[in-house]
Amino acid sequence: MDFYDELCQAIASDGAKRGVRTSPEEFQKFLSSVKPERSNQPPPANRTPIKPMPPETTLYAPEAETVQVNTTPQTPPPACALPDDWESLRSITLNCQNCPLAATRQNVVFGEGDLRARLMFIGEGPGADEDATGRPFVGAAGQLLDKMIGAMHLAREDVYIANIVKCRPPGNRMPSPEEAAACIGYLKKQIELVQPEVIVLLGGTALSFLLEINGITKYRGRWHNYNNIPVMPTFHPAFLLRKAEAKREAWHDLKLVMAKLGISV
């Protein structure tokens, strides 16, 4: 079942709960307004292609590795003090001991994707699956994110995916302000290096720590700005797994992103 099918089920279920009766003809008319036709034909001429990845570009999907570190907290480096090349930045991040999360992690989840991506997704932090593999968004929420990216006529390899913190908070709790402050310099340097045309913030934690705005329900679906980069906040995939009816709002937000990038719905 793809993101569209789940969206349709959520709409129908929500309507039934609210006592809303819709004829098959009306429902099909609604679906045709949001669901793009699937076709084996080439994309339309007016679709802006995603930048091709040059041969030398590396997708960071590191194998699980455990880095032995001293767990004594250090002063977090600002983004401007971090290196401007990916390998050095990744090496520093893998050995980070800026906060107590270094003592409980299995792997640093650096981020992965196209290093010249037009679109960047930023989530909250690693969960158990991500901590085990060293890759972002590979659990149930990650599988839904893949469907959301696919619904935008993109692939995971076309975008860049990262998080506010790169080590798993115990129990999958929200990162503390101190933990976020210790880690966000790495994220800001990643944004600086990728230079995406659009950033999608997944959930309230990403919104709060990157833009210092609280209230994902209030601010989702509206354009914001980070260093002159358009930013679209939307619901986190984990939230959508718990509240399927919110997928309709998330799809609305993603369509705004597609329009900004010149991708046909």
N, C-alpha and C positions, 0 to 999 in steps of 0.2 A: 504494500500500500504506500503510495507516494504522498508528498505534502499536500497535493490538491485533494486526493481522496480523503485524507484525514481532515482537511479543511471542510469538505462537503459534509462529512459525518458530523463534525462539530456543529455546523450551522443547523443541520436537520435536527440534531439532538437538542440543541438550545431552543429551537423553535417549538419542539414538542413539549419541552418543560414549561414554556411560557404560554402554552395553549394557542400558538399561532398555527393556523391551517393555511397551507399553500398548495395551490394546484400544481400538478406535474408540469404544466406548460409554463407557469410563472417561475417555478424553481429552475427549469432548464434555461429560461431566459436569463435568470440571475447568474447561473453558472457560466453561461457563454460570455458574460461581461467580465469575469475574473479569470477564467481558465484559458490559457493560450492553447491553440490547437497544436497537437503533436504531429510532426510531419518528418519524413525522411528527406524532404527537399532542403536545399542549401538555405542558410539564413537570409532574410530580406536584405536588399541593398542598403537600406537606411540604418541597419544595425551596426553600431560602432564595435569593431572587433577588440577583443582584449589584447593587450600588448603581448606579442610572442616572447617566450622566454629564450634569451640567447643561450647558446650551447654552454657557456661557462657558468651560467647561473646554477646554483646549488639549491635543491630543496632540502630543508633541514627536517629530517625525520630520523633523529638519532636512535640507534638501538639502545635498549635499557643499559644504563651504566651508573654505577654508584661511585660518587666522588667523595673521598675521605677528606674531611675538612675540620679545622679547628672551629668549635661552635661559639667562640667568644665573639659577641657582636662588634661590628666595625662601624665607622661613620659611613653612611651611604654616599656614593659618589653622585654628583649631579650629572645630568645627561651630557653637558658640555665637556665634562672631564673624561668621558668614556671614549674608547677608540672609534674611529670612523670606518673600520673594516669589520666584516661579519665574523670572520674566524677569531679575531682577537676579542671582540665583544662576547661571542659565545663562550670562549675559554674563560673569561673573567666571570661570566654569569654562572657557569657550571661549578665554579669554585667559590661562589658567593657565601659569605657568612655574616651578612649584614644584620640578620635578625635571628631569633630562636628557632624559626621554622627550618633552618639548616640542620638542626639536630634531629628532626623527626622525619625528614623526607627520605624517599628512596632515590628519586631522580629529580633534577631540575628540569622543568618543562619550559624550554627556551622559546619555542614557537616554530612555525613552519609555513612554507608556501612559496609563492613567487616573490622573489626579492625586489621585483619592480612592479608589483601588483597595483592595479588601479583601485582595488577595493580591499580594505582591511577590516577584519572582525576582531573585536576585543571583548573578552569575557572577564569573569571574576578571578578564577584561580583553578588549579588542577584538582580533580577528584581522585578517587582510588585508582581507576583505570589509567588515568593520565600519569599519576605518580609512579605506577608500576612500569609504564612503557616509555616515559619521557616525551610523550607527544600530546598536544592539546586536543581536546574535544574528540575522544575516541570511544567514550562510553555511550550510554543511551542518548544523552543530550547531544553528543557529537554526531550520532547517526541521524538525528532529526536536523541538526544544522546542515549536514551534507544534503539532505532533501531540500532544505530551504535554499541552499546555494544552487542546487540543480534546477529548482523552480525559477531561478533568475537566469536560466540558460548559461550557467557557468559551471565549472568544476572546481573541486577543492584546490587543485593545482593552480588555478587562475588567481586565487586570492591569497592574502597572508593572514594567519590566525595567531593571536597571542592573548595573554591575560594580564590583569593588573599585577598579580603576584605569580611568581614562577615556581613556588614550592607549595605543596598541599597543606593548608591549615588542618590541624587534627580534627577529625569528625566532620570534615567538609564544612566547618563553620565559616562565617564571613571573615575576611581578613581584618585585622585590627588597623586603626589609623597608623600605628607605628610600623606594622609589617608592610602596609602599602607604601608608606613613605620610604622605607628601606629598599623597595624594589622598583618603584615606578620610574626611576631614572633609566633603567634598562629598557623599559617599554617606550619611553619618550625618545631614546636613541634609535630604537627600531623604527618608530614612526618617521623620524628624521631621515633614516637611511632608505626606507621604502618609498617615501614621498607619495602616499596614495592620493588619489583624487577624491575619494570618499572614505570615511570611517563609519562603521556600524558598531555601536556600543550595545552589547548584549546584557541587559539587566541593569538594575539600580546600582549595584556596586561599581560597575565600570563607569556609569554616569557620575556617581558621587566622587570617585577618586580621580578621574581624568578631568572632568569639567567643574567639579565642586558644586554640583547641582543635585538636590535630593528630590526624588519623586518620579520614578519611571512611568507610572500610570499617567501622571500629569504632563510629562515632557516628551513621551514617546510620540512618534509621528510628526514631530516638528524639527525643522532644521536648526542646528546649532553650529558652533565654530570652534575649532582648535587650531591655533597657529595658521589661520587662513585656509584650513581644510574643512569642507562641509562635513558635519557629523550628524548621523541619524540614530537616536536611541530607539531601541525596540525591546520587546520582552526576551528574556533568556530562554533558550530551548528547554531547559529543565523546568521552568515555570509553565511552558506550553504543554509539557508532558503531564503536568498536574491539572492544568486548566485548558482543556482542548478548545473550548469556545473562543479563547483569546487568539487562536491561530488566524482568525479572520482579520484582526487588527494588525497582527504581525505581517501578514501578507500585504496589507495596505501600505505599511511602512517600507517593505521591500520593493514594492512597485514604485514608490517615490525615489528610491535609490536607483532603480533601473532607469527611470526617466532622466535622472541627473547624469548618469553615465551614457545615455543615448542608446540603451538596449531596449528593443521592442518587447512589449509584454506578450 
